Amino acid sequence: MRIGITREAHQLEGLNDTARERGIEVIPVPLIAIQQIQFEWPLRLSTVSPDWVLFSSAAGVSAFFDNMQRLSITLPSSARFAAIGDKTAEAIRAVGLEVSYVPSEAYGKVLFAEFIEHVVREREIVVYARAIDVAYDPAQLFAEHGIDYISLVCYATMSRAIDPNLIDGFNSEDYLLFTAPSAVRSYQEQFGKPRMQVVAIGHTTGGEMKLQGWSGYTSLPTPDITKILELVK
């Protein structure tokens, strides 16, 4: 059995050994590429510091801290960090920082509402290091709760061309796990509707499949690529 996953090969290293033991071949299908976007540090943060920095992806962590290094800016020790998902939390810890909060829900308005309910307080400053396109913009929600919200766009996801021979190597019994809505759009643009067993990493990616007219797809129980092995066992 083959499982294609829309990530780079180095992002799948932790999955390969377990899959191989089960007779499953994991194939990277990197349909998107990350392009960092340079930002300038907001003027109003020249005299005050953010209380929270929120990340929704490991790509956001890398892009944010690469920009901060370029700007020669170091956050104070009082700043706390929130991560949407375990992989994002791992990326924050990899740069030597602690993660103070990880929402239990990783989708849209729900995760920001949970963040407000449990940790952030009125008049605190929250910086969101985000992609240029997001499924949900929390600006209005934060404003309603008196939270000073600053959006920093620091990366974009770009469609990447895939060798058609790679896709032709899959059959209808194989699986293809899509890890982002942008990967769904990239596949649709290049190949149309997949003939494989299609899996979405979560609700947002599944929603994009529905928009593209795909049917019969499955969603992982939690947004963790290792769960694909439980689905296909």
N, C-alpha and C positions, 0 to 999 in steps of 0.2 A: 504494500500500500504506500502511496505517496501523499504527503500533505504539503501543499504550498502555503507559505506564509508571507504576507506582503511587508517584509522587513529585510534589512541587510543581513548578510551571513553572520557577521560578528554579534548581532543581536539575538541570534538563535543558538549560540554555543551551549547555553545551559540546558537546552531542550534536546539537543542531538543525541547525547548518550542514552538518555532514557528512552527516546523513540527507537533508537537502534536495537535496544534490548527487546523491544516488542515487535521487531521486524518491520518498522515503519521508517521510510526515508523522508526526511524533512528537507524541503527545497525552498531557498529564499527566492521570493518574487518581488524585488524592490521597485514597486510601481511609483513611488514618490521619492523625492529628494528634499532635503532641508536646506533652505537658503537663509542664512542669518541676515538680519536687518539692523543696521546701526541706529541707535537712539541717543538722544541727549538727555542728561539727567534733569528732571523737572526743576524749574527755578524755585518753586516753593519748598523743595526739599533741601535747599541750600542752608536753611536755618533750622529746620526740624528734620527728624528722622522717621522713616516708616516704622510702624509698630509690627506690621506683618508684610511678608512677601509671599505671594501665592503663585504656585506653579502647577500647570495642568499637564506637563509632559517633560520627559527627560531632555528633549530638544530645547525646551524653554529654559531649563536650568543651564545648559551649555551656552546658549545664546546670551542669556542675561549676564552670566559671570564673565564671558569673553568681552562683552561690552563694558562691564564695570572695570575690568583690567585695562582696557583701552583708554577709559576715562580717568584712570588712576583714582577710583573711588572705592573706599572700603566702608561697608556697613558697620554701624556700631554693634556692640555685643548685645544690646537690648533688643535688636530686631529678631523677630521670630519667623519661622518658616512653616508654611503649610503646603502639603503635596497631595495632588489628586492621583492616588494610586501608588502601589508599592514600588513600581519601577521608578517613578518620579522621586519617591522618597529615597531610594537607593542612590540616585544621581545627586541629590542634595548632600547625603552623607559622604559621598565620594569626594566632595570638595571640602570636607572637614567641618560640616555644620550639622547641628541637631535639627530634627524635624519635630515640631511641637504639635502638629495636628494633621491627621489624614482622615478626610470624611469617609463615612461608610458607603455613601452613594456617590458614584462617579459621573453623574449625568446632569447636564443642564442646570436649571433653576434649583433643583432639589439639593445639589451639593453646596451651592452658595447659601441657600436658606439654612442648611445644617451648620455651616460655618458661622453664620450670624447667630444662630440660636445657642451654640455651645461655647464659642471662644471669643469672637471679636466683640468689642464694646463700642457704644456710641462715642463718636468723636475720635476714634482711633483712625490711623492712616493705614490703608491697605494698598499695596502695590501689586498689580497682577501682571506678571511677565507672560505674555500670551502670543499666539499666532495672529497673523493679520486677519484670518478668517476663523471665527469661533462659532460654535453651535448656539451659545447663549451669552449675551453681554449683560453682566450683572450691574451695570451703572445705575439703573433706576432702582433696583432692589436695595443696593447699598445706600442710595440717597434717601429712600424712604425710612431707613433706620439710622439716619444721622451719621453715617460712616463716610469718612473722607477717602474716596476711591480714586486711584491713579492707574490708568491703563498704559502699559509700556509694550508696544508691539516690537518684538525682537526677532521674529522669524516667520518664514512662510513655507508652506509645503508646495512643491512643484511637481507636476507630472513628469515621469521618467519613461522613456521608450524601453520596451521589453522585447527581446528577440522572440519572434513568433514561434521559433522551434522549441523554445522552453515551454510555451503554453501547449503546443501540439503534443508534448511528451506526457501530458496528463490525459487520463481517460475518465469516463463518466462515474467510475467508482472511487476515484481519488477525491481528495478534499482540498479546498482553497479557503484559507482563513484570511479575511480582510480586517486589518487593524486600524483603519481610519476611513472616514467618509471620502477623503480625497483619493484614497487608493481605489475605492469603488468607482469614482468618476474617471480616474485614469484608465482603469480596465475597460470601462464602457466605451470610452473614446477610441481605444485601440482595438478591442476585440468583440465588443458587444456583450450579450448575455453569456455568462460562463456555462459550460456544459458539465462542469464538475459539481460535486456536492459543496454548496457554498455555505460558509459560516461567517457570522459577524461577531466581532469581539464584544460588542455591546449595543445598546439601544440606538445610539446616534448613528452608528455605522449601518445598523439594520434599517434605520429610517431612510438613509440615502439609497439603500438597495431598493426599497419600496418606491422611492421617487424615480428611480431609473427603470421601473417596471419589472424588476426581478421578483420571482416568487419561489416558494419552496425553500427559502434559506432558514438556517438555524442560528440562534444566538448563544454564546457561551453563558454559563450561569453567573460568572464573574469576569471582569475584564482582565484576564490573565491567560496568556497564550499557552501555558502548560495545560490548561483545562481542555485543550483540543484533544489531548491523548485520552482523557476520560470519555470524551464524546464519541470517539471512533473505536474504542476497545470492543 
